[in-house]
């Protein structure tokens, strides 16, 4: 029991560190190998951060969400990402998933990072999409080449509705087509737009104004989490 608790804590800390690294990786302007050996810096004053500034969750709380060097606010989205990064460990240790554990963990951390970046910028960096494709395809047990037609349909959707959906969203959906059964993708696709639509209507009702643009990757992330946990039940319920 004690070993299991220690294992959960260690795995959780590792997930938080990976998520923090990936989010920083999203913000780099030029991809090169020097980034891997470069020390972390404050996004506002560019000061090199010390070890005590980089302890996940604890540093944010201890510093009251501010940089100790320039006293500027640290984006809350970093803290939120570190908190949510613990969740896959709980799901994995309680065997609550309907897909390969390694693939789920990679998808979870990469989608979480992309979702947080999308909330900030309404975009996904090309270099991050490239890394996502490489990691997911390497970890995938099967590539569904026979579903290539769905990828073509997704690109046609983008071509005819460029103002409604970004290409980064299409790229993420296409990756799911490549590595998951069509039933999984169908559920993910439908639930993504249902949740995004309901949330947008709710926000418009509260704010009393129209929303012309929303980040879609956060809803893809939430739908992925929901479908991963309830996939067997959903397939049986909808006779897929």
ZIKANOR-V845134 format. One line per field, one symbol per residue. phi: phi as a letter, one per 20 degrees, with the letter a starting at -180 (. if undefined). psi: psi as a letter, one per 40 degrees, with the letter a starting at -180 (. if undefined). burial: 1 if it has 16 or more other ideal C-beta (glycine too) atoms within 10 Angstrom, else 0. A space follows every 10 residues. Layout:
BEGIN
phi->???
psi->???
burial->???
END
This chain:
BEGIN
phi->.fffffffff ffffffffff ffffffefec ebffffdeff cffedmffee gfedfgmfff ffelmcffed mffeggffff ffffffgfff fffdldddbg ffffffggff fgffffffff clbcffffff fgffffffef ebdeffdgff ffffffgffe bgfdbeffff ffgfffffdc gffffgfgff fgffffffff ffffffelbf debcfeggff fffffffffd ggfffffele
psi->dddddddddd dddddddddd ddddddeidh hiedddeiii ihddeehhii deeehhdddd ddeffihede eihhhddddd ddddeddddd ddeefeifih dddddddddd dddddddddd efihiddddd ddddddddeh ehhgdeeddd ddddddddde fdediidddd ddddddddei iddddddddd dddddddddd ddddddefii hehihddddd ddddddddde dddddddef.
burial->0000000000 1110110111 0111110000 0000000000 0100000000 0010111011 0000001110 0001000110 1101110110 1100001010 0011111111 1111111100 0011100110 1110010011 0001001001 1001000100 0000010111 1111111111 1101111110 1100110000 0000000000 0000111111 1111111110 1001100000
END
